């Protein structure tokens, strides 16, 4: 049985930031338990084209900034390096290859059970994130499909699909950037299945990162903030309904949802390089049947369908 004042479960960005803040503000050396084998492992596994969708100046962890000569939107590899530099800067005590199996509250604090032994802590921080377990919908007929089906978690590079017909299911930030990557890498036909169009915003309205606009808008009454966000989007991206990308059923501020930040998707959609389809009705042996009755064959289908927390 080991003892510590503060135990942090999860060594991703949030867990590291809590550890750094405790060290900086209170001199508390928390113990961080992480199942991965290195700092930044979950980011290192993501697809090659990935860059932060938020501006560098607003994306640093507590009390340690990214290098000022880095681009506005750092790459995946740069962010992994930053996380590793952050852990080294604060000399964080990270126990890798450690999985937490149980958590019990006791009179004196918490008992944390792991596959490497138990811990007792006065305080516990759960920083396991909400993008933890890839979610794959249970589509009808999916076992009949003979092509390549994968989750966006396992996607690496569009070069792997050169010359193929590929369907991306989902139009969040990962799904739309994967569509862009596929087009840029010469995939023969890129399709995107959309159940409900998201609220789409330009990455840099009038040259400023969209997050900079979000700060003052968040201080306004919600109806006004959503109206202005919609106006900015229409002025910058145009009427996307003309291209089959209908109006969203939700609003950023009213519903507290994360918008799709455009990183080139809209331009390729307008050029006809990305082909829109509705939701999937069922899988077939060589592709899918969509809810509008169209049947299409695809060599590969990428499910950009999100994640679950994995907490039980």
GUGUKE-527161 format. One line per 4 residues: number of its first residue (from 0); their letters; for each residue x, y negated, z of C-alpha. Coordinates in pm, 1 decimal, always signed. Layout:
% GUGUKE-527161
NUM) a) X Y Z ~ ... $
END
This chain:
% GUGUKE-527161
0) xxxx) +0.0 +0.0 +0.0 ~ +144.7 -335.6 -107.0 ~ +32.8 -674.9 +24.0 ~ +12.0 -1023.4 -126.6 $
4) xxxx) -176.4 -1345.1 -62.0 ~ -315.1 -1383.0 -415.7 ~ -357.8 -1110.1 -675.0 ~ -444.0 -1197.2 -1033.4 $
8) xxxx) -597.3 -924.3 -1250.0 ~ -503.4 -989.9 -1611.1 ~ -186.0 -1136.8 -1757.5 ~ -331.2 -1316.9 -2055.0 $
12) xxxx) -339.5 -1693.6 -2098.5 ~ -589.1 -1753.2 -1816.4 ~ -408.4 -1530.0 -1569.6 ~ -74.6 -1689.9 -1649.6 $
16) xxxx) -220.0 -2038.1 -1616.5 ~ -366.6 -1961.3 -1273.1 ~ -32.0 -1819.4 -1164.5 ~ +155.3 -2123.8 -1291.2 $
20) xxxx) -86.5 -2366.3 -1126.9 ~ -62.6 -2189.9 -789.5 ~ +317.4 -2196.1 -807.9 ~ +328.0 -2562.9 -913.8 $
24) xxxx) +66.1 -2703.8 -677.2 ~ +97.7 -2489.2 -366.9 ~ +417.9 -2290.3 -400.6 ~ +215.0 -1967.3 -397.0 $
28) xxxx) +376.2 -1675.7 -578.7 ~ +80.9 -1468.8 -693.8 ~ +119.5 -1114.7 -818.9 ~ -22.5 -1059.7 -1168.2 $
32) xxxx) -136.2 -710.8 -1266.2 ~ -151.5 -646.1 -1639.3 ~ -210.9 -326.5 -1833.5 ~ -2.1 -441.4 -2130.7 $
36) xxxx) +371.3 -388.0 -2166.3 ~ +468.0 -748.3 -2244.0 ~ +346.2 -1103.9 -2206.3 ~ +131.3 -1208.5 -2503.0 $
40) xxxx) +65.6 -852.4 -2619.1 ~ -298.9 -909.6 -2708.5 ~ -206.2 -1210.2 -2922.8 ~ +82.6 -1026.7 -3087.5 $
44) xxxx) -162.3 -761.4 -3212.4 ~ -385.4 -1009.0 -3393.9 ~ -382.2 -1059.4 -3770.4 ~ -80.7 -1222.5 -3933.1 $
48) xxxx) -253.0 -1535.9 -4062.8 ~ -392.4 -1633.6 -3723.3 ~ -326.9 -1984.6 -3594.6 ~ -485.5 -2156.2 -3298.4 $
52) xxxx) -819.8 -2306.7 -3393.8 ~ -769.7 -2570.9 -3126.0 ~ -512.9 -2850.4 -3140.9 ~ -177.7 -2792.7 -2972.8 $
56) xxxx) -216.5 -3099.4 -2749.0 ~ -535.3 -2951.4 -2598.6 ~ -425.0 -2587.5 -2584.1 ~ -139.7 -2575.8 -2335.4 $
60) xxxx) -162.1 -2393.7 -2003.2 ~ -134.1 -2563.6 -1664.9 ~ +169.3 -2788.2 -1612.5 ~ +376.4 -2670.4 -1908.6 $
64) xxxx) +329.7 -2806.3 -2259.9 ~ +410.2 -2655.8 -2595.7 ~ +708.5 -2806.5 -2781.4 ~ +616.7 -3140.6 -2935.6 $
68) xxxx) +776.9 -3050.9 -3269.0 ~ +541.5 -2755.3 -3321.4 ~ +259.9 -2796.2 -3575.5 ~ -83.1 -2923.0 -3476.1 $
72) xxxx) -214.0 -2565.8 -3491.5 ~ +58.5 -2324.3 -3374.5 ~ +84.7 -1981.1 -3532.2 ~ +16.8 -1651.8 -3362.1 $
76) xxxx) +388.7 -1585.7 -3313.7 ~ +451.3 -1933.8 -3176.1 ~ +173.6 -1891.3 -2922.4 ~ +312.8 -1554.9 -2811.7 $
80) xxxx) +649.4 -1723.2 -2761.6 ~ +484.6 -2001.6 -2563.1 ~ +314.0 -1753.3 -2330.0 ~ +643.8 -1576.2 -2271.9 $
84) xxxx) +822.8 -1906.4 -2209.5 ~ +547.7 -2004.4 -1967.0 ~ +589.8 -1686.5 -1762.0 ~ +966.9 -1734.6 -1753.2 $
88) xxxx) +942.8 -2104.6 -1662.4 ~ +734.4 -2034.0 -1351.8 ~ +912.7 -1704.9 -1276.8 ~ +577.7 -1530.4 -1252.5 $
92) xxxx) +564.3 -1191.9 -1082.4 ~ +394.9 -977.4 -1347.1 ~ +349.4 -603.2 -1300.0 ~ +309.5 -459.2 -1650.1 $
96) xxxx) +161.6 -120.5 -1744.2 ~ -74.0 -145.2 -1447.0 ~ -446.9 -79.9 -1483.1 ~ -692.7 -179.7 -1212.2 $
100) xxxx) -939.8 +98.8 -1136.0 ~ -1134.7 -44.2 -842.9 ~ -1198.8 -352.6 -631.3 ~ -1344.4 -348.8 -279.5 $
104) xxxx) -1409.3 -639.5 -45.3 ~ -1288.9 -588.8 +310.4 ~ -1298.6 -798.2 +625.8 ~ -941.3 -914.1 +576.4 $
108) xxxx) -966.0 -972.3 +202.4 ~ -967.6 -731.3 -90.4 ~ -850.5 -379.3 -163.7 ~ -740.2 -345.8 -525.2 $
112) xxxx) -693.0 +5.6 -659.5 ~ -462.8 +65.4 -955.4 ~ -310.2 +359.6 -1136.7 ~ +21.5 +265.0 -975.1 $
116) xxxx) -103.5 +243.4 -618.4 ~ -321.3 +19.8 -402.2 ~ -286.5 -348.3 -312.9 ~ -431.1 -555.9 -33.7 $
120) xxxx) -480.7 -928.5 -105.0 ~ -641.0 -1222.5 +73.3 ~ -772.8 -1356.7 -257.8 ~ -827.2 -1200.8 -601.3 $
124) xxxx) -864.1 -1376.0 -935.7 ~ -1023.9 -1178.5 -1219.4 ~ -873.1 -1307.7 -1543.8 ~ -946.5 -1021.4 -1780.4 $
128) xxxx) -1109.0 -1239.7 -2045.9 ~ -1425.3 -1187.9 -2246.4 ~ -1258.2 -1069.0 -2570.2 ~ -1146.7 -740.0 -2425.3 $
132) xxxx) -1320.1 -444.1 -2589.7 ~ -1397.2 -452.6 -2965.2 ~ -1769.9 -422.1 -3029.0 ~ -1881.7 -206.7 -3322.4 $
136) xxxx) -2258.1 -208.4 -3393.3 ~ -2434.9 +125.4 -3429.0 ~ -2540.5 +89.4 -3791.0 ~ -2776.1 +340.9 -3944.1 $
140) xxxx) -2597.4 +578.1 -4178.7 ~ -2248.6 +465.3 -4078.8 ~ -2125.5 +824.8 -4060.7 ~ -2213.4 +868.3 -4428.8 $
144) xxxx) -1970.8 +597.0 -4539.7 ~ -1657.0 +736.6 -4704.8 ~ -1464.0 +410.5 -4733.0 ~ -1238.0 +237.1 -4482.7 $
148) xxxx) -1429.1 +94.8 -4183.3 ~ -1239.4 -105.1 -3922.0 ~ -1292.3 -371.4 -3658.6 ~ -1127.5 -712.0 -3700.7 $
152) xxxx) -916.7 -615.9 -3397.7 ~ -731.8 -371.1 -3625.3 ~ -703.4 -604.3 -3924.4 ~ -350.9 -728.1 -3998.4 $
156) xxxx) -309.2 -866.6 -4348.5 ~ -506.3 -904.3 -4669.5 ~ -221.4 -744.2 -4865.2 ~ -342.3 -409.1 -4730.7 $
160) xxxx) -659.5 -449.0 -4940.1 ~ -514.8 -589.4 -5262.0 ~ -737.4 -520.2 -5561.3 ~ -1022.5 -378.2 -5351.2 $
164) xxxx) -1382.5 -474.9 -5289.9 ~ -1406.7 -575.2 -4924.2 ~ -1702.6 -671.9 -4706.1 ~ -1650.0 -874.0 -4387.9 $
168) xxxx) -1940.4 -845.0 -4143.9 ~ -1978.0 -1154.0 -3925.5 ~ -1902.4 -1520.6 -3974.0 ~ -1743.7 -1634.4 -3651.9 $
172) xxxx) -1397.1 -1782.5 -3644.3 ~ -1221.0 -1449.2 -3694.3 ~ -1454.3 -1328.5 -3968.1 ~ -1431.8 -1642.9 -4175.8 $
176) xxxx) -1053.0 -1670.3 -4144.5 ~ -1019.3 -1306.7 -4248.9 ~ -1230.2 -1388.3 -4556.0 ~ -987.5 -1668.4 -4638.8 $
180) xxxx) -688.6 -1439.2 -4591.0 ~ -839.5 -1173.8 -4817.1 ~ -897.8 -1424.6 -5097.4 ~ -549.3 -1570.0 -5061.2 $
184) xxxx) -394.4 -1221.3 -5081.3 ~ -564.3 -1135.5 -5410.1 ~ -844.1 -905.5 -5298.9 ~ -1063.7 -831.5 -5601.0 $
188) xxxx) -1400.5 -911.1 -5439.9 ~ -1462.7 -1065.5 -5098.2 ~ -1813.3 -1046.3 -4952.4 ~ -1939.9 -1178.9 -4620.2 $
192) xxxx) -2248.5 -1038.6 -4448.7 ~ -2417.7 -1300.4 -4231.5 ~ -2706.4 -1228.3 -3998.6 ~ -2751.7 -1590.6 -3885.3 $
196) xxxx) -2544.1 -1881.1 -4019.2 ~ -2336.6 -2041.2 -3743.0 ~ -2293.8 -2409.0 -3672.3 ~ -1995.8 -2493.1 -3892.8 $
200) xxxx) -1762.9 -2785.7 -3829.0 ~ -1459.1 -2917.3 -4017.5 ~ -1128.6 -2854.8 -3842.9 ~ -1010.6 -3214.2 -3874.7 $
204) xxxx) -1297.0 -3461.2 -3933.2 ~ -1150.3 -3787.4 -4063.5 ~ -803.6 -3653.5 -3988.5 ~ -859.6 -3585.1 -3618.1 $
208) xxxx) -892.4 -3238.3 -3460.5 ~ -1256.5 -3157.3 -3405.1 ~ -1192.2 -3105.9 -3032.3 ~ -1104.4 -3476.4 -3005.6 $
212) xxxx) -1452.4 -3558.0 -3133.3 ~ -1605.6 -3310.3 -2893.9 ~ -1479.5 -3491.3 -2584.2 ~ -1678.2 -3815.3 -2631.9 $
216) xxxx) -1975.5 -3629.1 -2776.8 ~ -1996.6 -3413.7 -2463.9 ~ -2054.7 -3729.4 -2258.6 ~ -2360.9 -3828.9 -2462.4 $
220) xxxx) -2720.6 -3709.5 -2423.4 ~ -2745.2 -3362.7 -2574.2 ~ -2986.3 -3448.3 -2861.0 ~ -2765.9 -3739.8 -2970.0 $
224) xxxx) -2447.7 -3533.0 -2946.0 ~ -2593.7 -3254.9 -3159.7 ~ -2729.7 -3503.9 -3413.9 ~ -2391.2 -3674.3 -3450.8 $
228) xxxx) -2211.0 -3339.2 -3475.6 ~ -2448.2 -3237.8 -3752.9 ~ -2398.8 -3568.7 -3932.8 ~ -2020.7 -3541.0 -3920.3 $
232) xxxx) -2039.9 -3187.3 -4056.3 ~ -2268.4 -3283.3 -4345.7 ~ -2049.3 -3580.0 -4439.5 ~ -1733.5 -3369.5 -4437.1 $
236) xxxx) -1856.0 -3034.0 -4571.9 ~ -2166.5 -3126.1 -4770.5 ~ -2494.4 -2937.1 -4796.5 ~ -2394.2 -2574.4 -4749.2 $
240) xxxx) -2750.9 -2452.7 -4806.0 ~ -2686.0 -2499.0 -5179.2 ~ -2435.2 -2215.3 -5154.8 ~ -2654.7 -1980.1 -4952.7 $
244) xxxx) -2519.8 -2086.8 -4615.1 ~ -2845.2 -2189.9 -4451.6 ~ -2894.3 -2421.7 -4153.2 ~ -2791.2 -2277.4 -3815.4 $
248) xxxx) -3054.1 -2161.1 -3569.6 ~ -2862.3 -2303.8 -3274.6 ~ -2678.3 -2621.6 -3173.1 ~ -2336.9 -2671.2 -3016.6 $
252) xxxx) -2432.6 -2880.7 -2714.8 ~ -2791.6 -2769.4 -2664.6 ~ -2700.7 -2402.1 -2662.3 ~ -2341.4 -2420.9 -2540.4 $
256) xxxx) -2215.2 -2217.3 -2836.6 ~ -1873.0 -2216.6 -3002.7 ~ -1896.3 -2339.8 -3364.4 ~ -1723.9 -2187.5 -3663.0 $
260) xxxx) -1424.2 -2410.3 -3733.0 ~ -1361.9 -2425.3 -4106.7 ~ -1004.9 -2331.7 -4204.9 ~ -1068.0 -2311.2 -4580.4 $
264) xxxx) -1376.1 -2088.0 -4588.5 ~ -1615.0 -2357.2 -4716.1 ~ -1391.0 -2451.3 -5008.9 ~ -1362.1 -2087.7 -5118.5 $
268) xxxx) -1736.9 -2038.9 -5074.7 ~ -1807.3 -2336.4 -5300.7 ~ -1559.6 -2203.8 -5557.8 ~ -1738.6 -1870.6 -5567.5 $
272) xxxx) -1446.7 -1675.9 -5422.6 ~ -1652.9 -1561.7 -5122.8 ~ -1989.5 -1396.7 -5188.5 ~ -2262.3 -1416.8 -4924.3 $
276) xxxx) -2495.0 -1134.5 -4827.7 ~ -2759.0 -1098.1 -4555.2 ~ -2753.4 -852.7 -4266.3 ~ -2688.1 -482.2 -4320.4 $
280) xxxx) -2993.5 -255.1 -4329.6 ~ -2792.8 +68.0 -4343.4 ~ -2469.7 +220.2 -4466.6 ~ -2450.2 +441.0 -4774.6 $
284) xxxx) -2182.8 +684.0 -4891.7 ~ -1996.9 +417.2 -5088.7 ~ -2108.8 +93.6 -4926.9 ~ -2415.1 -66.3 -4772.5 $
288) xxxx) -2778.5 -151.5 -4834.3 ~ -2857.8 -508.0 -4733.0 ~ -3184.4 -632.3 -4585.3 ~ -3275.4 -807.6 -4911.2 $
292) xxxx) -3272.4 -473.9 -5093.8 ~ -2937.2 -512.0 -5268.5 ~ -2702.3 -212.6 -5255.8 ~ -2329.6 -270.8 -5303.2 $
296) xxxx) -2022.3 -48.7 -5303.3 ~ -1716.9 -150.9 -5099.1 ~ -1376.1 +7.8 -5061.7 ~ -1341.0 -134.6 -4711.2 $
300) xxxx) -1569.1 -292.8 -4452.4 ~ -1428.0 -510.7 -4174.1 ~ -1651.2 -560.3 -3870.9 ~ -1580.0 -904.9 -3726.2 $
304) xxxx) -1853.5 -838.8 -3473.2 ~ -1695.9 -965.8 -3156.0 ~ -1594.8 -818.2 -2823.6 ~ -1727.2 -721.5 -2483.4 $
308) xxxx) -1566.3 -796.5 -2148.4 ~ -1509.9 -433.1 -2053.9 ~ -1597.7 -508.5 -1691.7 ~ -1802.8 -246.0 -1509.2 $
END
